[in-house]
Amino acid sequence: MRRTLYALVVSAIALTSVARSQTPTVSVTKTTPTSVSAKSEPQPVKAVEDCACESQVLPEALAIVNGVRITARDIEKATGDSVRQLQHQVVEARKRELDLLINSRLLSVEAKKRGISTTKLLEQEVVAKVKAPIDTEVQTFYDQNKLRFQDDFNDVREDILRFLLDQRQRLEAKRFADVLRGASETRIQVTEVTPPRNQAERARVLATVNGESITAGDVEDSLQPMIFDVQERVFKLRKDELELSVNDTLLVQEAQKRQVTTNALLDAEVKPKAVTEEQARAFFEQNKDRVSGDFAQTRDSIIRYLEQIEVRVAERAFVEKLRATASIQLLLEKPRQ
């Protein structure tokens, strides 16, 4: 409760302009990657706005498999867009963080002036002044955005109500933040917040609030939890793709050793288990709420889906045999706080 209320003001810089559904679509699909993937031609690494959030300077070779190097360029095509999207979040967050810190300082000062906690202040100035949406407003929102929803009104009513209430609280929080700014001596000294490269740049004053400085170091320190989260997610993207590239390399090497194609190698070595009628029916019963239609209507699709899983299991088992006797060096480092 405390964190949610506090965030209303310190994050009230931009408001949500597009309504979105809070209910995810549920379907029976395979989400885990295959252990064997098609090899693609290396692509040049695209330039990206510097987020100053890489956990390491990527080495030229990310892995060495029986003497064969797998480079950063080899995995760029599969991971590049996703990595850039994640790192762009840091770039955008850095642009907003100065405003967030200013709002946070103003909120603390006002709460201290009134002799109450920041939570109590927000309850008085934001929560208490916002009226909860009524049923007709919730229904109208649903009707206007019906194509975005995949459930009946009664199933998403509470989600819509929470969304509309949050939207109103953000508007009220923005109003309150503007009032606090107008009554303070706040001076912003930069037009753009850039990541500091050294201690001298960390000490650079970006803004003052009632005479107190906010530095580039303050902004960067505040962003550290988010930066580390992005680093971990980027690492996982690269690591997963790197593992697939290792598997591909091992398959190519084994196929060359046997003087066959990789497809012929897989046909000879990958023997998936057959899927039985009982397994298909058991899957249907376990996922009945997520499957459209009765068992007779979905039987063939379920069997195909389970067969795909068995193929991946068999592929993985064969690749693990190859990995057990291979020389594999992974040079991609896990991020550290």
C-alpha positions as CSV (number, residue, x, y, z in Angstrom):
1,M,0.0,0.0,0.0
2,R,2.8,2.4,1.0
3,R,4.8,1.8,-2.2
4,T,1.7,2.0,-4.4
5,L,0.6,5.3,-3.0
6,Y,4.0,6.8,-3.0
7,A,4.4,5.9,-6.7
8,L,1.3,7.8,-7.6
9,V,3.1,11.2,-7.2
10,V,6.7,10.4,-8.0
11,S,5.7,8.6,-11.2
12,A,3.0,11.1,-12.2
13,I,4.9,12.5,-15.2
14,A,3.2,10.9,-18.1
15,L,-0.3,9.4,-18.1
16,T,-1.5,6.3,-19.9
17,S,-3.2,7.5,-23.1
18,V,-4.3,4.1,-24.6
19,A,-6.6,1.8,-22.7
20,R,-5.4,-1.8,-22.6
21,S,-6.9,-5.1,-21.5
22,Q,-5.7,-6.6,-18.3
23,T,-6.7,-10.1,-19.2
24,P,-4.2,-12.2,-21.2
25,T,-5.3,-14.5,-24.0
26,V,-5.0,-18.2,-23.0
27,S,-4.1,-20.7,-25.6
28,V,-2.4,-24.1,-25.9
29,T,0.9,-23.3,-27.5
30,K,4.5,-24.3,-27.1
31,T,6.6,-21.6,-25.4
32,T,9.9,-23.2,-24.7
33,P,12.6,-23.0,-27.4
34,T,13.7,-26.0,-29.2
35,S,17.1,-27.4,-28.4
36,V,18.0,-27.4,-32.1
37,S,17.6,-24.4,-34.3
38,A,18.4,-23.5,-37.8
39,K,21.7,-21.7,-38.3
40,S,21.5,-18.2,-39.9
41,E,24.1,-16.1,-41.6
42,P,25.9,-13.6,-39.2
43,Q,24.5,-10.1,-39.4
44,P,26.4,-6.9,-38.5
45,V,25.6,-5.5,-35.1
46,K,23.3,-2.5,-35.4
47,A,24.1,0.8,-33.7
48,V,21.9,1.5,-30.7
49,E,21.5,4.5,-28.5
50,D,23.9,3.9,-25.6
51,C,22.1,2.9,-22.4
52,A,25.4,2.6,-20.4
53,C,23.8,-0.6,-19.1
54,E,25.9,-3.4,-20.5
55,S,27.2,-5.7,-17.7
56,Q,30.4,-6.5,-19.7
57,V,32.2,-5.5,-22.8
58,L,31.2,-8.4,-25.0
59,P,34.2,-10.5,-26.2
60,E,34.5,-11.2,-29.9
61,A,34.0,-14.9,-29.2
62,L,31.1,-15.7,-26.8
63,A,31.8,-19.5,-26.9
64,I,34.3,-21.9,-28.3
65,V,33.0,-25.4,-29.3
66,N,35.7,-28.0,-30.2
67,G,37.8,-25.1,-31.4
68,V,35.0,-23.4,-33.4
69,R,34.3,-19.8,-32.3
70,I,30.7,-18.5,-31.9
71,T,30.8,-14.7,-32.0
72,A,28.5,-11.9,-30.8
73,R,27.6,-11.3,-34.4
74,D,26.4,-14.9,-34.7
75,I,23.7,-14.4,-32.2
76,E,22.9,-10.8,-33.0
77,K,20.1,-11.5,-35.6
78,A,18.1,-13.6,-33.1
79,T,18.7,-11.4,-30.0
80,G,19.4,-7.9,-31.3
81,D,15.9,-6.4,-31.5
82,S,14.9,-7.8,-28.1
83,V,18.1,-6.6,-26.5
84,R,17.7,-3.1,-28.0
85,Q,14.1,-2.9,-26.8
86,L,15.2,-3.8,-23.2
87,Q,18.1,-1.4,-23.2
88,H,16.0,1.3,-24.6
89,Q,13.8,1.1,-21.5
90,V,16.9,2.2,-19.5
91,V,17.4,5.1,-21.9
92,E,13.8,6.3,-21.5
93,A,13.8,5.7,-17.7
94,R,16.9,7.9,-17.4
95,K,15.1,10.7,-19.2
96,R,12.3,10.5,-16.6
97,E,14.3,9.8,-13.5
98,L,15.2,13.3,-12.8
99,D,11.6,14.4,-12.7
100,L,10.8,11.4,-10.4
101,L,13.5,12.4,-8.0
102,I,12.3,16.0,-7.9
103,N,8.8,14.8,-7.2
104,S,10.1,12.5,-4.5
105,R,12.0,15.3,-2.8
106,L,9.0,17.6,-2.9
107,L,6.7,15.0,-1.5
108,S,9.0,14.3,1.5
109,V,9.4,18.0,2.2
110,E,5.6,18.6,2.2
111,A,5.0,15.6,4.4
112,K,7.6,16.8,6.9
113,K,6.1,20.3,6.9
114,R,2.7,18.9,7.8
115,G,4.2,16.5,10.4
116,I,2.7,13.4,8.7
117,S,4.0,10.5,6.7
118,T,4.2,10.5,2.9
119,T,1.6,7.8,2.9
120,K,-0.8,9.9,5.0
121,L,-0.1,12.9,2.7
122,L,-1.0,10.9,-0.4
123,E,-4.1,9.5,1.2
124,Q,-5.3,13.1,2.0
125,E,-4.3,14.8,-1.3
126,V,-4.8,12.0,-3.9
127,V,-6.7,8.9,-2.7
128,A,-9.4,10.8,-0.8
129,K,-10.0,13.2,-3.7
130,V,-10.6,10.5,-6.4
131,K,-14.1,9.1,-6.9
132,A,-14.3,5.4,-7.8
133,P,-15.8,4.7,-11.2
134,I,-19.4,3.7,-11.3
135,D,-20.8,0.7,-13.1
136,T,-22.1,2.7,-16.1
137,E,-18.6,4.1,-16.6
138,V,-17.0,0.6,-16.4
139,Q,-19.6,-0.7,-18.9
140,T,-19.0,2.2,-21.3
141,F,-15.3,1.6,-21.2
142,Y,-15.9,-2.1,-22.0
143,D,-18.2,-1.3,-24.9
144,Q,-15.8,1.2,-26.4
145,N,-12.9,-1.2,-26.2
146,K,-14.7,-4.5,-26.7
147,L,-12.4,-5.7,-29.5
148,R,-9.5,-5.5,-27.0
149,F,-11.1,-7.9,-24.6
150,Q,-11.4,-11.7,-25.1
151,D,-13.8,-12.2,-22.1
152,D,-17.3,-11.3,-21.1
153,F,-17.9,-8.1,-19.2
154,N,-18.4,-9.8,-15.9
155,D,-15.0,-11.5,-16.2
156,V,-13.1,-8.3,-16.7
157,R,-15.2,-5.8,-14.7
158,E,-12.8,-5.7,-11.8
159,D,-9.8,-5.3,-14.0
160,I,-11.5,-2.3,-15.8
161,L,-12.5,-0.8,-12.5
162,R,-8.9,-0.9,-11.2
163,F,-7.6,0.5,-14.5
164,L,-10.0,3.4,-14.5
165,L,-9.3,4.1,-10.8
166,D,-5.6,4.0,-11.3
167,Q,-6.0,6.4,-14.3
168,R,-7.9,8.9,-12.1
169,Q,-5.4,8.6,-9.3
170,R,-2.6,9.4,-11.7
171,L,-4.3,12.5,-12.9
172,E,-4.9,13.7,-9.4
173,A,-1.3,12.8,-8.5
174,K,-0.1,14.8,-11.5
175,R,-2.1,17.8,-10.3
176,F,-0.7,17.5,-6.8
177,A,2.8,17.2,-8.1
178,D,2.3,20.4,-10.2
179,V,1.1,22.2,-7.0
180,L,4.1,21.2,-5.1
181,R,6.4,22.3,-7.8
182,G,4.7,25.6,-8.2
183,A,5.2,26.3,-4.5
184,S,8.9,25.3,-4.4
185,E,12.2,26.7,-5.7
186,T,12.9,24.0,-8.3
187,R,15.6,24.7,-10.9
188,I,16.4,22.1,-13.6
189,Q,19.9,22.8,-15.1
190,V,20.0,20.3,-18.0
191,T,17.9,19.6,-21.0
192,E,18.9,16.0,-21.3
193,V,20.1,13.5,-18.7
194,T,23.0,11.4,-19.9
195,P,24.8,8.6,-18.1
196,P,27.9,9.7,-16.2
197,R,31.2,8.2,-17.4
198,N,33.4,9.0,-14.4
199,Q,33.2,10.4,-10.8
200,A,33.4,14.0,-12.0
201,E,30.3,13.5,-14.2
202,R,28.5,11.8,-11.3
203,A,28.9,14.9,-9.3
204,R,27.4,17.1,-11.9
205,V,24.3,18.9,-10.6
206,L,21.2,18.3,-12.7
207,A,18.7,20.2,-10.6
208,T,18.1,21.8,-7.2
209,V,15.0,21.6,-5.1
210,N,14.8,24.2,-2.4
211,G,18.5,24.6,-2.5
212,E,19.3,20.8,-2.4
213,S,21.2,19.3,-5.3
214,I,20.2,16.3,-7.4
215,T,23.3,15.0,-9.2
216,A,23.8,12.7,-12.1
217,G,25.1,10.1,-9.6
218,D,21.7,10.3,-7.7
219,V,19.9,9.6,-10.9
220,E,22.2,6.7,-11.8
221,D,22.0,5.2,-8.3
222,S,18.2,5.4,-8.4
223,L,18.2,3.5,-11.7
224,Q,20.5,0.7,-10.5
225,P,17.8,-1.9,-9.7
226,M,16.2,-1.4,-13.1
227,I,19.6,-1.5,-14.9
228,F,20.5,-4.8,-13.1
229,D,17.1,-6.3,-14.0
230,V,17.7,-5.3,-17.7
231,Q,21.2,-6.8,-17.6
232,E,19.8,-10.1,-16.3
233,R,17.2,-10.3,-18.9
234,V,19.6,-9.4,-21.7
235,F,22.0,-12.0,-20.4
236,K,19.3,-14.7,-20.5
237,L,18.3,-13.8,-24.1
238,R,22.0,-14.0,-25.2
239,K,22.7,-17.1,-23.1
240,D,19.6,-19.0,-24.5
241,E,20.6,-18.2,-28.0
242,L,24.2,-19.0,-27.4
243,E,23.2,-22.4,-26.1
244,L,21.2,-23.0,-29.2
245,S,24.2,-22.0,-31.3
246,V,26.4,-24.4,-29.4
247,N,23.9,-27.1,-30.1
248,D,23.8,-26.2,-33.8
249,T,27.6,-26.3,-34.0
250,L,27.8,-29.7,-32.4
251,L,25.2,-31.1,-34.8
252,V,27.1,-29.7,-37.8
253,Q,30.4,-31.1,-36.5
254,E,28.8,-34.6,-35.8
255,A,27.2,-34.6,-39.3
256,Q,30.5,-33.7,-40.9
257,K,32.2,-36.5,-39.0
258,R,29.7,-39.0,-40.3
259,Q,29.6,-37.4,-43.7
260,V,25.8,-36.9,-43.7
261,T,23.5,-33.9,-43.6
262,T,22.3,-32.6,-40.2
263,N,18.8,-33.6,-41.2
264,A,19.9,-37.1,-41.9
265,L,21.7,-37.1,-38.6
266,L,18.6,-36.0,-36.7
267,D,16.5,-38.6,-38.5
268,A,18.9,-41.3,-37.5
269,E,19.4,-40.3,-33.9
270,V,16.2,-38.6,-32.7
271,K,13.5,-41.1,-31.9
272,P,10.6,-39.4,-30.1
273,K,8.2,-41.5,-28.1
274,A,4.8,-42.1,-29.5
275,V,1.9,-40.2,-28.0
276,T,-1.0,-42.4,-26.8
277,E,-4.7,-41.7,-26.7
278,E,-4.5,-41.8,-22.9
279,Q,-1.9,-39.1,-22.8
280,A,-3.9,-36.9,-25.1
281,R,-7.1,-37.3,-23.0
282,A,-5.2,-36.7,-19.8
283,F,-3.8,-33.4,-21.3
284,F,-7.3,-32.4,-22.4
285,E,-8.7,-33.0,-18.9
286,Q,-5.9,-31.0,-17.3
287,N,-6.3,-28.1,-19.6
288,K,-10.1,-28.3,-20.3
289,D,-10.6,-24.7,-19.3
290,R,-8.0,-23.4,-21.7
291,V,-9.1,-25.5,-24.7
292,S,-11.9,-24.6,-27.1
293,G,-14.1,-27.5,-27.9
294,D,-14.6,-31.1,-26.6
295,F,-12.0,-33.9,-26.8
296,A,-13.2,-35.2,-30.1
297,Q,-12.8,-31.8,-31.7
298,T,-9.4,-31.1,-30.3
299,R,-7.9,-34.6,-30.2
300,D,-5.8,-34.3,-33.3
301,S,-4.4,-30.9,-32.4
302,I,-3.5,-32.1,-28.9
303,I,-1.7,-35.2,-30.3
304,R,0.3,-33.0,-32.7
305,Y,1.2,-30.7,-29.9
306,L,2.3,-33.5,-27.6
307,E,4.3,-35.1,-30.5
308,Q,6.2,-31.8,-31.0
309,I,7.1,-31.9,-27.3
310,E,8.4,-35.5,-27.6
311,V,10.5,-34.5,-30.6
312,R,12.1,-31.7,-28.6
313,V,12.7,-34.0,-25.7
314,A,14.4,-36.5,-28.0
315,E,16.4,-33.8,-29.7
316,R,17.6,-32.5,-26.4
317,A,18.6,-35.9,-25.2
318,F,20.8,-36.4,-28.3
319,V,22.3,-33.0,-28.1
320,E,23.2,-33.6,-24.4
321,K,25.1,-36.7,-25.5
322,L,27.1,-34.6,-27.9
323,R,27.7,-32.0,-25.3
324,A,29.0,-34.6,-22.8
325,T,32.0,-35.4,-25.0
326,A,32.6,-32.0,-26.4
327,S,35.0,-29.2,-25.4
328,I,32.8,-26.2,-24.8
329,Q,33.9,-22.8,-23.4
330,L,31.2,-20.2,-22.6
331,L,32.7,-16.7,-22.3
332,L,29.5,-14.8,-21.7
333,E,29.6,-13.5,-18.1
334,K,26.6,-13.4,-15.8
335,P,25.9,-9.8,-14.6
336,R,26.9,-9.0,-11.0
337,Q,25.5,-6.2,-8.8
